[in-house]
């Protein structure tokens, strides 16, 4: 999408990604090499105007997940820990003593 927004043809860009992804997959599957798809795209002139640092920033793709995790910890995990705190402590002590033998 970033390459198209930067002026590339949607069809051409799609085909280039398809070709590069097949070549990168072959590197992984047939040769046991690491996935070099991003490096292939960066080396292709069709993607020269793409800001890969921005496009590859995973924080832009997680949506509400961090907020949802925080809420889950506050609403579910923390109360469960408080409720079973003594049993958890006893279990940890028991496990530690068993491992020390």
Buried (B, 14 or more C-beta within 10 A) or exposed (E): EBBBEBEBEEEEBEEBBEEBBEEBEEBEEEEEEEEBBBEBBEEBEBBEEBEEEEBEEEEEEEEEEEEEEEEEEEEEEEEEEEEEEEEEEEEEEEEEEEEEE
